[in-house]
Amino acid sequence: MEPNAYDAVQPEREMLVRFCARYTGNPEAAEDLAHQTLLRAWEREEQLREPRARRKWLLGIARNVCSDWGRRRARELPLRDFPSATDSSQADDIDLDLELERDDLAALLDRALSLLPEETREALLQKYVEELSHAEIADVLGLTERAVEARLYRGKLALRRILATDLRDEARAFGLITESSGSFQETRIWCPFCGRRRLLGSFGQGVPELTLRCPACCRAPTANVASYASSAMFGGMKSFRAAHNRLLAWFEMLFGEGLSHGALPCFACGARAAASVDPVPGGSWDRWAVPGIHIRCPVCGSKVDSTMSGRVLSLPEVRAFWRAHPRLRLLPARAVEADGERAVVTRYEDATGGTRLEVVCSLDSLRVLAIHRSDAPHDL
C-alpha cells in the first residue's frame, strides 16, 4: 500500500480497531479484525452508493467480521483450550462459558439496537462503541451538543425498555436486568380499555419510568396502556394512580397546546416540534385501530406518541367521567363529519352501567369539536 493511501485509511483503521476491541472484548484480535474489515471493504467498494454513509457502511462490515470471528472462536475453543481427561489441574482455571457467551452477548445487544430507530442507534454506537465525544457526535449528525445529550438519554431508556420486554429472558440470563427490573404489581386502577382487569404497574429502575399495562389487553411485550420516563414527573412517587393522573395532566397540556396550534416547544430542547395525526380511511375502527397522534422535534428527535383514545382520556371532562365511573371500557371509534370536517368519535362507557361519554375530534385540525354524555344504556 502506498504511504499516502495508508495515511488516508489510518483514521478509519483506528476507529475500526476501537470498534472491534469493544465488540469482541478482545483487544489483541482487534488489529487483525480491523485489517480484515478494510480489506473486505476494499473488495466491495463498488457497493458503497453514498460516500457520506461510509462510516456506517464500514461498521456494518466490521460487525459481520467480528461475528464471524466469534463463531469460529466458539467452535475452536473446545479443541484448543479444553484440558485432557488426565489433566484435571487446569479445569478450574478455564471459564469456557464466558468465552462462548461473549459473542452471544454481542449478538443480543445487536438485536436490541436493531429495534431502535436508526438515528437513535447511530448516536449510541458513536458514543459507546466508537467512543466519540458529544461534540464529535454533534458534528457527524449535524446536531447541537444539547440535542445529542437528549438523544443519548432517550436512547439508553429505549434500549433498557427493549431489554426488559422484547428480550427480557435473554437479558436476564446475561445479568443485564435483575429480577426486580421492570417487575409489575397489580394496581387499583381498572383498565380504561376493557374494564375487566386491573392494571399492572411498574416504576422501573434508575430514571423513574411509569409503565401501566393490562394483562388482558396488552399481549405484546411492548404494548402498554401508558409508559413514560421522567425524574421531574415521577421522582419519589409511589402511588400509581397519582403518577398516572400527573401524566394525564401533562398530556393534556402537551397535546392540548400542540393539537390546537399544530406545533409546540420541544420538551427536551425547546425547538419547534410538530404535531400530527395518522391519515386514516373513513368508516369505523376497533378499540386499537384508532388514529395515532405524534409530536416530533426535527432538531433533537424527541417524540411523544399516543392514540386518539389516549389523548381523549387526558381531557379534564373525561378524567372526571373516569373518576365517577372507575370501570370504563373503550368502544369502537367511528368516523363522522362534524362542522364540515372529517372527525372521529371516541366513545367511553361505564362497564357496569351503560353511561357513555362521546368525544368528537377533528382529523384535520386535531381539535376537540364536541363532548356528549348520555346516561341511557346503549346497545353495543
C-alpha positions in Angstrom: 0.0 0.0 0.0 1.4 3.4 -0.9 2.2 5.7 2.0 -0.4 8.3 1.1 -3.0 5.6 0.8 -2.1 4.3 4.2 -2.4 7.8 5.7 -5.9 8.1 4.1 -7.3 5.0 5.8 -5.4 5.4 9.1 -8.3 7.3 10.8 -10.7 4.6 9.7 -8.4 1.9 10.8 -8.1 3.4 14.3 -11.8 3.8 14.5 -12.3 0.1 13.5 -9.7 -1.1 15.9 -11.6 0.6 18.8 -14.9 -0.8 17.5 -13.6 -4.4 17.1 -12.0 -4.3 20.6 -15.2 -3.3 22.3 -17.4 -5.5 20.2 -15.4 -8.7 20.8 -13.9 -7.9 24.2 -10.5 -9.0 22.7 -8.1 -6.0 22.1 -5.4 -8.5 20.9 -7.6 -9.6 18.0 -8.9 -6.1 17.2 -6.0 -5.0 14.9 -6.4 -8.1 12.7 -10.2 -7.8 12.6 -9.9 -4.1 11.6 -7.5 -5.1 8.8 -9.9 -7.7 7.6 -12.7 -5.2 7.6 -10.7 -2.7 5.5 -9.7 -5.5 3.1 -13.3 -6.6 2.7 -14.4 -3.0 2.2 -11.8 -2.5 -0.5 -13.1 -5.6 -2.3 -16.7 -4.3 -2.1 -16.0 -0.6 -2.7 -18.5 -0.5 -5.6 -21.3 -1.4 -3.2 -21.0 1.9 -1.4 -23.6 4.1 -3.1 -23.4 7.1 -0.8 -19.9 8.3 0.3 -21.4 10.2 3.3 -22.6 6.8 4.7 -19.1 5.3 4.6 -18.7 5.2 8.4 -21.9 3.3 8.8 -21.1 1.0 5.9 -17.7 0.2 7.4 -19.2 -0.5 10.9 -21.7 -2.9 9.3 -18.8 -4.8 7.7 -16.9 -4.8 11.0 -19.8 -6.2 12.9 -20.0 -9.1 10.4 -16.3 -9.7 10.6 -16.4 -9.7 14.4 -19.4 -12.0 14.5 -17.7 -14.5 12.1 -14.6 -14.4 14.3 -16.6 -15.1 17.4 -18.4 -18.1 15.8 -15.0 -19.5 14.7 -13.6 -19.0 18.1 -16.5 -20.7 19.8 -16.0 -23.8 17.5 -12.3 -23.8 18.1 -12.2 -23.3 21.9 -13.2 -26.9 22.9 -10.4 -28.3 20.7 -7.7 -25.8 21.6 -8.2 -25.0 25.2 -10.1 -27.8 26.9 -7.8 -29.9 29.1 -7.3 -33.6 28.6 -9.2 -36.1 30.8 -5.9 -36.8 32.6 -5.1 -33.1 33.2 -7.7 -32.0 35.7 -5.4 -29.4 37.3 -6.3 -26.9 34.6 -10.0 -27.3 34.7 -10.7 -24.8 37.4 -8.8 -22.1 35.5 -10.8 -22.2 32.3 -14.0 -20.1 32.0 -15.2 -21.7 28.8 -18.8 -20.4 29.3 -17.5 -16.8 29.4 -15.7 -17.2 26.1 -18.7 -18.8 24.5 -21.1 -16.2 25.8 -19.2 -13.1 24.7 -20.3 -13.5 21.1 -23.8 -14.3 22.2 -23.9 -11.1 24.3 -22.7 -9.0 21.4 -25.4 -10.6 19.2 -28.1 -9.8 21.9 -27.0 -6.2 22.0 -27.0 -6.0 18.2 -30.6 -7.4 18.2 -31.6 -4.8 20.9 -30.0 -1.9 18.9 -31.7 -3.1 15.7 -35.1 -2.5 17.3 -34.3 1.2 17.9 -34.9 4.0 15.4 -31.9 4.4 13.1 -30.9 7.9 14.3 -31.0 6.7 18.0 -29.0 3.6 17.2 -26.3 5.6 15.4 -25.9 8.0 18.3 -25.5 5.2 20.8 -22.9 3.4 18.6 -20.9 6.5 18.1 -20.9 7.3 21.8 -20.3 3.8 23.4 -18.6 1.9 20.6 -16.7 4.5 18.7 -16.2 6.5 21.9 -16.8 9.8 20.2 -17.3 12.9 22.4 -20.7 14.7 22.3 -19.1 17.5 20.2 -17.8 14.9 17.7 -21.2 13.2 17.5 -22.9 16.6 17.1 -20.6 17.3 14.2 -21.2 14.0 12.5 -25.0 14.1 12.9 -25.4 17.8 12.3 -27.0 18.4 15.7 -26.2 20.6 18.7 -24.5 19.0 21.7 -27.6 19.5 23.8 -29.6 17.6 21.2 -27.0 14.8 21.2 -27.3 14.6 25.0 -31.1 14.3 24.7 -30.9 11.7 22.0 -28.4 9.6 24.0 -30.5 9.9 27.1 -33.7 8.7 25.3 -31.7 6.0 23.5 -30.5 4.5 26.8 -34.0 4.5 28.2 -35.4 2.9 25.0 -32.6 0.2 25.0 -33.4 -0.6 28.6 -37.1 -0.9 27.8 -36.3 -3.3 24.9 -34.1 -5.5 27.1 -36.7 -5.5 29.8 -39.6 -6.5 27.4 -38.8 -7.9 24.0 -35.5 -9.5 25.0 -36.3 -9.9 28.7 -35.3 -13.6 29.1 -32.0 -13.3 27.2 -31.1 -10.1 29.0 -31.8 -11.7 32.4 -29.6 -14.6 31.5 -26.7 -12.2 30.9 -27.3 -10.3 34.0 -28.3 -7.1 32.1 -31.5 -6.8 34.1 -32.3 -8.2 37.5 -35.4 -10.0 38.7 -36.8 -6.7 40.1 -36.1 -4.7 37.0 -39.3 -3.9 35.2 -41.3 -6.0 37.7 -45.0 -5.3 37.8 -47.6 -5.3 40.6 -51.4 -5.0 40.5 -52.7 -1.5 41.0 -56.2 -0.3 42.0 -56.8 1.2 38.5 -59.2 -0.6 36.2 -58.1 -0.8 32.6 -59.9 2.0 30.7 -59.9 0.0 27.5 -61.6 -3.3 28.6 -62.9 -2.5 32.1 -62.3 -6.2 33.0 -58.9 -6.2 34.7 -56.9 -4.0 37.0 -53.8 -2.5 35.5 -50.3 -3.8 36.4 -47.9 -1.1 37.2 -44.1 -0.6 37.5 -41.9 2.4 38.2 -38.8 0.7 36.7 -35.3 1.4 38.0 -32.8 4.3 37.6 -34.7 7.1 36.0 -38.3 6.8 37.3 -40.4 5.3 34.5 -44.1 4.8 34.9 -45.4 1.8 33.0 -49.1 0.6 33.1 -50.3 -2.4 31.3 -53.4 -4.5 31.2 -52.9 -8.3 31.4 -55.9 -8.8 29.1 -55.4 -6.1 26.6 -51.6 -5.8 26.4 -50.5 -9.1 24.9 -47.3 -7.9 23.1 -44.3 -7.3 25.4 -44.1 -3.6 24.4 -47.8 -2.9 24.4 -48.7 -0.6 27.4 -51.6 1.5 28.5 -49.1 4.1 29.5 -45.3 4.4 29.5 -43.2 7.4 30.2 -39.8 8.1 31.9 -39.2 11.4 33.8 -37.3 12.1 37.0 -39.1 15.5 37.3 -42.5 14.0 36.9 -42.3 10.7 38.9 -39.3 11.2 41.2 -40.2 10.0 44.7 -43.7 9.0 43.7 -45.1 5.6 45.0 -48.8 5.9 44.0 -49.6 4.6 40.6 -52.9 6.5 40.5 -51.2 9.8 41.4 -48.4 9.2 38.9 -50.9 8.4 36.1 -53.0 11.5 36.9 -49.9 13.6 36.7 -49.0 12.0 33.4 -52.5 12.6 32.0 -52.5 16.2 33.1 -49.1 16.7 31.4 -50.5 15.0 28.3 -53.5 17.4 28.2 -51.2 20.4 28.4 -48.8 19.0 25.8 -51.3 17.7 23.3 -53.8 20.4 24.0 -51.4 23.1 23.0 -49.8 21.0 20.3 -53.1 19.9 18.7 -54.6 23.4 18.8 -51.6 25.2 17.2 -50.1 22.4 15.2 -46.7 22.8 16.9 -45.2 23.5 20.4 -41.8 23.9 22.0 -40.0 20.6 22.3 -40.0 19.4 25.9 -36.3 18.3 25.5 -34.5 21.0 23.6 -37.1 23.8 23.2 -37.1 23.8 19.4 -40.4 24.0 17.4 -41.9 20.5 17.4 -44.7 19.5 15.0 -47.9 17.7 16.0 -49.6 15.4 13.5 -52.2 12.6 13.3 -52.1 9.4 11.2 -54.0 9.5 8.0 -56.9 7.1 8.3 -59.7 5.9 5.9 -63.3 6.5 6.6 -65.5 4.0 8.4 -65.1 2.6 11.9 -62.2 1.1 13.8 -61.9 -1.5 16.6 -60.6 -0.3 20.0 -56.9 -0.5 19.0 -57.0 0.5 15.3 -57.6 4.2 16.1 -55.7 7.2 14.7 -52.3 7.8 16.3 -51.1 11.2 17.4 -47.4 12.2 17.2 -45.3 15.0 18.3 -41.8 15.2 16.7 -38.9 17.5 17.2 -36.8 17.9 14.0 -33.8 19.1 15.9 -33.2 16.6 18.7 -35.5 13.8 17.6 -37.6 13.8 20.7 -41.0 12.3 20.3 -44.3 11.6 22.1 -46.9 9.2 20.7 -50.4 8.5 21.7 -53.6 7.0 20.3 -56.6 9.3 19.9 -58.3 7.4 22.8 -55.3 8.1 25.0 -55.3 11.8 24.2 -59.1 11.8 24.8 -58.5 10.1 28.2 -56.4 13.1 29.3 -59.2 15.6 28.8 -60.4 17.1 32.1 -64.0 16.1 31.2 -63.1 12.5 30.5 -60.9 12.2 33.6 -63.8 13.5 35.7 -66.0 10.9 34.0 -63.4 8.2 34.8 -63.4 9.2 38.5 -67.2 8.9 38.6 -67.1 5.6 36.7 -63.9 3.8 37.6 -64.6 0.8 35.3 -64.6 2.2 31.8 -64.4 0.4 28.6 -63.5 1.8 25.2 -66.0 1.2 22.4 -65.0 1.1 18.7 -64.3 4.5 17.3 -66.5 5.9 14.5 -65.6 8.2 11.6 -68.1 11.1 11.1 -68.3 14.5 9.6 -68.8 17.4 12.1 -68.8 21.1 11.4 -67.8 20.3 7.9 -64.6 18.5 9.0 -63.6 14.8 9.0 -63.8 13.7 12.5 -63.5 10.6 14.8 -65.8 9.8 17.7 -64.0 8.2 20.7 -66.5 6.5 23.0 -66.0 5.5 26.6 -68.7 3.6 28.5 -69.3 2.6 32.1 -68.6 -1.1 32.0 -71.0 -1.7 34.9 -73.9 0.5 33.8 -74.1 1.9 30.3 -73.5 5.6 30.9 -71.5 6.8 27.9 -69.2 9.7 27.1 -68.5 10.5 23.4 -65.8 12.9 22.3 -65.7 14.2 18.7 -62.2 15.2 17.4 -61.3 16.7 14.1 -58.9 14.6 12.0 -57.7 17.6 10.1 -57.4 20.4 12.7 -56.9 17.9 15.6 -59.3 20.0 17.8 -61.9 18.6 20.2 -65.2 19.6 18.5 -67.8 18.3 20.9 -68.3 16.2 24.1 -71.6 14.4 24.6 -72.7 12.4 27.7 -75.7 10.0 27.8 -77.0 8.3 30.9 -79.2 5.9 29.0 -78.0 2.4 28.3 -77.0 1.7 24.7 -76.8 -1.4 22.6 -73.3 -2.3 21.6 
